[in-house]
Amino acid sequence: DVTRGGHVQQSSSQFLPTYNWQPVPHHAVPTLPGGMETSTAADGTKMARIPPSWILVAQSNLGQVQVAVSRDMTIRELRAAVASEYRKSASAVRVLERKGGSVLEDAATVKSASLFALQPFVEFVAATGMRESEIDQVIERFTRDHVQVPDHQGLRQAGEARWYHSDAELAQEELRISQELERSLNSTHS
């Protein structure tokens, strides 16, 4: 792209959204990305730009996320805004370039990371650094391996199901779950 007279000249016929006002080729008008700010120049030329502030709509492992962003907002500030909006700790929020993609650096800005053009993915992780789905898997595996779960067919035979646990048994179960999570954490990050 070459800047001339305040407008960005495209090197091809493809329109690439930027934060600067630029003429929109006639063929690109119907395909402008949603959320673009548009205007008509005095000579009738259609102009467009990414607005300085806009609403980021992203998918996450907990559903859709929407948060107001500005082009100079850092990824760290974006994580804090998402955390505040969804009542999570900022350390429990990661912004990825796409689902399964690389984690965006905290110092990058919304503009430098090209978030308007990307389909970023917001990932909520546990305070341990593990994804919530990983913790759920560990707990499910632990429960399956260590806790007696009565089946619904056997409920009529009360002698086969054990429903009461003493405080000592519960404390022992909590300790085993904690140790299993710690082992899983160490093997995940090794």
N, C-alpha and C positions, 0 to 999 in steps of 0.2 A: 504494500500500500504506500502511496506517495501522497503527501499532504500538499495541496495547492489552494491558496485563497481560503483557507479555513475548512475546505471540504476534503474528504478522503476519496482519492481516486482508486477504484478497484482495478487490479491487474487482469481480472477476468470478468466474465459476464455474471458471475455469482455475487450476490449481495451478502456481505458479512457484517452483521450488526456491530457497532462500536458505540462508545459514549459520546462521540463527536457527531454533530449534524452532518449528514451526507446525502447526496441525491440518491433516490431509489430508481433503478432502471425500471422502465414501464412494465416489463415482463415480471419483475419481482414484487410489484405492489400487492397482488393477491396472495403471495406466499410470505409476507412479512410475519416474523414470529410474534405471537401474542405478547402484549405488554410493551411493545415499542411505542415511543412517543413520535407522533407524526406532525408535520406542518407542511404548508405549501409556500414556497418562496414567491417573491414578487413576480418572477417570470413564469410562474405556474408549475415549476418543478416540484415534484413530491419529495420531501425531505424526511429523514427518520434518524432516530438515535435511541440507544438504550437510556431510559431516564436515570438521573443521578440516584434516585431511590426507587425501589420496587419491592414487590412481595415475592420472596423465594418460596416456591412450592416444591417440596422434595419428598421422595419416599423414604421411609425409615423402617427399621425392624419392628417398630411399634405402630406403624400406620403412616398416614400422610402428615407432613410437618409444614407449617406455614409461618414465616417470620419476615418482618420488614428488614431490608438490607439497603446499604448504600454502597456505591462503588469503592469508596475508600475504607470501608469496614474491613478489619482484619478477620481472618478465620478464627482467631482466639475470641474476638468480640462476637462473632457469629455463634460460636459454641456457647458463650455466656448467655446470649439472647435466647437461644434454643433452650438451654438449661433452665433459665428463668421462666420461660413460657410453659415448659412442661414439668416444672418443679423437680428438676434433677440437678445434680452437681455438674459443673462445667467439665470436670475431669471424667464424667461418665458420658460425655458426648464427643463423638468423632465425626468429622465431615470427610467423606470420601468422594473422589472425582466421579464415581459411578458405583453402583452396587458391585461389591467384590473388587473394587479398584483400590488405588493407593490413597492413603490418608493425606489430606492436604495439610501443608505446613501452617502453623499458627501465624507466622509473620506475613504470609501471603494475604493479599486483599481480594475482595470479591471481584474486582476488575482484573487483577493480575492472574487470578485463578480461572478467569473466564466462566464464572458460575452461570451467567445468563445463557451462554451457549451450551453448557454441560447439562447433564441430568444428574446432579450430585445426589448422593445417598447419605442420609444422616443415620449414624449408628449409635444406639444407646448401649453402653457397656456397664458392667457392674463396677463398683469401686475397686475391686481387685484387679481390674483390667481385663477380666474375662467377659465375653459377651453373655447377655442374659440367657441366651439359648444354650450356651456351653454349661452354665451353672445348672439350668434345668436338666440337662442331660446327665450331669454328675449326680444330682439329687435323685433323678429317676433310676439311674444305674444302682446307686446306693440302696434306694428303697427296694428295688427288685432283688438285690443280693442279700440284704440284711434285715428287712422288716417283714414280718408275717402279715400278709394281707389276705383276709378271708374272702373267698369267692361268694358271689350272691347265691349260688345254689346251696352252699353249705350253711347259710344263715339259719336255717331251720334246726340245724344240729348245733346248738349253742356250745356244746362241749368242745367242738373243733376250732372255734374262733376265740382268740384271746383279745379281749377288749380293754383290759385294764393294765396300765404300766405304773409301777411305783416311781417315786421321784428319783430314786437311784438309777432305775432303768432308763428313764427319760434323760438324765444327765449323761449316762453312758452313750445313749444314741446321739445326743448332741455332740459329744466328743468325737465319736466315730465319723459323723458327717463333717465336722470341722477338719479332721485329719484327712478325710477323703478329698475335700475341697483343696486343701493345701497340697496334697500329692498331685492332684490334677493340675493345679496352678503351676507347680514346679515342672511337670512334664510338658505342659502347654508352652511355657516360655523358655524351655531349654533348647 
